[in-house]
Amino acid sequence: MQQVREKTEAEIILCEPFVLPVPEDRKRWREDLDPKINVVRELAREFNAHLLPLDGIFSHVSVYKKPDFWAQDGVHPTNAGHALIAKEWLKLAKDII
């Protein structure tokens, strides 16, 4: 990212990883994933990059529709999950340009 910052005027968007609690064993994955999410957030701060907080977004929408609607195995988005990512990415990109 340093080279991108030094050699271009590109805006950088980082997407944090996510996991939803389906099936039930995915809850244990948080122990491994949460530190990685924090690294992505730290990189966004360090490089003044934009952050698409997918873990938070998917957690929020899972209040309204069951988590398996968004990602049947907790990590690979369904069509609805991909549409949500695209919608949120475009919303963020619109604010950048």
N, C-alpha and C positions, 0 to 999 in steps of 0.2 A: 504494500500500500504506500510505502514511503516513496517509491519510484513513481507511482501514479500521481501522487501529490506534487512531487518535484518536477515532473516532465509534462504534465497535462493540466488542464483546467477542469477535468472530469469531476463530477460529483460521485461519491461512493455511497452505495446503499448496502448495508450489512443486514442480513436476515438471521435472526437468532433461531437456533434449532428449537424444536418443541416435542413434547410427548404428551399424549392424552391417556387417561387411566383405563384403556381397553386393550386387551383383556386386563383383568385385575393385576397380573404380575407387572404390568408397566409402571405401577406406582413405585416399585423398587428401582426402576431405571432413573428416577429423579436424583438419586445419590450420585450417579455418574454424570447425568446431564446438567444439573444445576451449575456445577463449576464451569462447564463449557459455555453455558449461557452467559455467565458472568464475564468470561474472557471476551466473548463477542461484544458485550456492552462496554468493557474497558477499552477494547480496540476502537469502538465507535467514538468514545471520548478522546482517546489519544490522537486519533487521526482526523478528528472533527468530521466524522462520517455520519451519514443518516442511518438511523436504526429502524428496522421493521421488527417490532417486538412480537414475533409470531407466537411464542409461548403464552404471552399474556393475552393476545388476541384470541387464540384458540380456547384458552381457559375461559375467557369472557363469553364467547358465543356458545360454549358448552353448557352454560346455564339455561339457554333457551332451546337448544336441540341437543340430544344425547351425543356424547363424544364420538360414538361410532358412526354418526352421520357425517362427521368431518374427516375421520380417519379410522377405518374399520379395525386396523391393527394398532392404533395409537400413534403411528409414525408416518405412514404413507397416506397422503391425502386422498380422499374420494374426489369425485368430480366436484362436489360441493366445496370440499376443502381447497381444491385447486382454484376454484372460482373466488373463494374468499381471499386467498393469497394474492391473486391477480388484482382483485378490487382494492385491497389495502395497499399493494405496491403502486398501483396507478394513482391512488389518492395521495400517497407520499410523493411520488414523482411529480405530480401536478403542482404540489407546493414548492418543489425545488426549481422548476423551470419557469 
